[in-house]
Amino acid sequence: MLEEVLLAGFGGQGILSAGMLLAQAGMAHGLHVAWIPSYGPEMRGGTANCGVTLSDRPISCPLVTEPTTLLAMNQPSLDKFAPKVKPGGLIIYNSSLARWDGELGLGRRLLGLDATAQAEAIGNVRVAVNVLVGAFIALTQIIPLERVKEALRVVLPPHRHHLIAANEKALEVGASLALAKVGEGIALR
């Protein structure tokens, strides 16, 4: 089993933290993991992305150049990275801030979730990325959702532990929405 995930968005959307969350949860679950961040000099508001590799075998190359899954939080990230997703791969995007263009990512499974609106309903827009992470976990079953929730306590610094409940709720909402969409059928574009 090999899952190469690319998470992308603006700086300040929690992209790097979400990648660390997946990597930490994967390690705790006994998987081989790699996490490689990339961000512009602007940080908050600039571009940010990271690659996370999760595997049951040693990882020969940690770079994620052709992801099996893309989690895109905004339009520039969706536009830039959707075409790089492997055919048959999965694209989960924040439909609050991105719109699907029929030409992007042909031959990939596609799921748009209103992550920003869901996070606002939870009470903190900063947890929006974890709506997408929850959806990814539910659809791939690569790591148990409870293991990801446990990893929040390791990844979030102590002064952010007051956000754990909101992050857990975001993961649950994303998982629930994704499973509901499976019932409707995720389109292969």
SVG drawing of the C-alpha trace seen along z (x, -y; Angstrom):
<svg xmlns="http://www.w3.org/2000/svg" viewBox="-27 -38 42 41">
<polyline fill="none" stroke="black" stroke-width="0.4" points="0.0,0.0 1.3,-3.4 -0.5,-6.7 1.2,-9.9 -0.8,-12.9 -0.3,-16.5 -1.9,-19.1 -2.0,-22.6 -3.4,-26.1 -2.6,-29.5 -0.2,-30.0 -2.2,-30.3 -4.8,-27.6 -3.1,-24.9 -1.7,-23.0 1.7,-22.1 0.0,-21.2 -2.5,-19.0 0.4,-17.2 2.2,-16.8 -1.1,-15.4 -1.3,-12.7 2.4,-11.9 2.1,-11.6 -1.0,-9.5 0.6,-7.3 3.7,-6.7 1.5,-5.9 -0.4,-3.4 2.9,-1.7 3.3,-3.0 6.4,-4.3 5.9,-8.0 7.6,-11.1 6.5,-14.7 8.1,-17.4 6.9,-21.0 7.1,-23.8 6.0,-27.4 6.7,-30.8 8.6,-33.5 5.3,-35.3 4.1,-32.6 0.6,-33.7 -1.2,-34.4 1.5,-33.1 1.4,-29.6 2.0,-26.5 2.0,-22.8 3.4,-19.6 3.7,-16.1 3.0,-13.2 3.8,-9.6 2.2,-6.8 3.3,-3.3 3.4,0.2 6.9,0.6 10.0,-1.6 9.8,-4.8 12.4,-5.0 11.7,-8.7 9.9,-11.1 9.1,-13.6 5.4,-13.7 5.5,-14.6 2.6,-12.5 0.2,-12.3 -2.4,-9.6 -4.5,-12.2 -4.7,-16.0 -6.3,-18.0 -6.7,-21.5 -7.9,-24.4 -8.1,-27.1 -8.4,-27.7 -4.7,-28.3 -3.8,-25.0 -6.5,-23.1 -5.5,-24.6 -1.8,-23.9 -1.9,-20.4 -5.0,-18.6 -3.4,-17.7 -0.4,-16.1 -2.7,-13.6 -2.2,-10.1 -5.0,-8.8 -7.6,-7.2 -6.4,-9.3 -8.5,-11.3 -9.0,-15.0 -10.7,-16.5 -11.1,-20.3 -12.6,-23.1 -15.6,-24.2 -15.9,-27.3 -12.8,-28.7 -12.4,-26.7 -14.6,-25.7 -14.1,-22.7 -13.1,-23.2 -14.1,-20.3 -10.7,-20.2 -8.8,-19.8 -7.8,-16.4 -9.5,-14.3 -9.6,-10.6 -9.5,-11.3 -12.1,-10.8 -13.4,-14.2 -15.0,-15.4 -15.8,-19.0 -16.6,-19.9 -17.7,-23.2 -14.9,-23.1 -14.7,-26.7 -18.5,-26.9 -18.3,-23.7 -15.5,-25.1 -17.4,-28.3 -20.4,-26.3 -18.0,-24.4 -16.9,-27.8 -13.4,-28.2 -12.5,-28.7 -8.9,-27.6 -10.1,-23.9 -11.3,-23.9 -8.4,-21.9 -9.2,-19.1 -12.6,-18.7 -10.7,-17.6 -8.4,-15.4 -11.4,-13.7 -12.8,-13.1 -9.5,-11.6 -9.3,-9.3 -12.9,-8.1 -12.5,-7.4 -9.1,-5.7 -9.3,-4.0 -5.5,-4.2 -5.5,-5.2 -8.3,-4.9 -10.0,-8.3 -9.4,-7.8 -5.7,-7.6 -5.7,-10.9 -7.7,-12.5 -5.1,-11.2 -2.3,-12.7 -3.8,-16.2 -2.4,-16.2 1.1,-15.6 1.0,-17.9 -0.7,-20.9 1.5,-22.9 0.2,-23.2 -1.0,-26.8 -3.3,-25.4 -4.8,-22.5 -7.9,-24.6 -8.5,-23.9 -8.4,-20.1 -12.2,-19.7 -12.9,-21.9 -10.3,-20.0 -11.8,-16.7 -15.3,-17.9 -13.8,-19.0 -12.4,-15.5 -15.7,-13.9 -17.7,-16.3 -15.4,-15.7 -15.5,-11.9 -19.3,-12.0 -19.7,-14.2 -17.4,-12.0 -19.2,-8.8 -22.5,-10.5 -21.1,-11.4 -19.9,-7.9 -23.6,-6.9 -24.2,-9.4 -21.2,-8.1 -17.9,-10.0 -17.6,-10.9 -14.6,-9.7 -13.9,-12.6"/>
</svg>
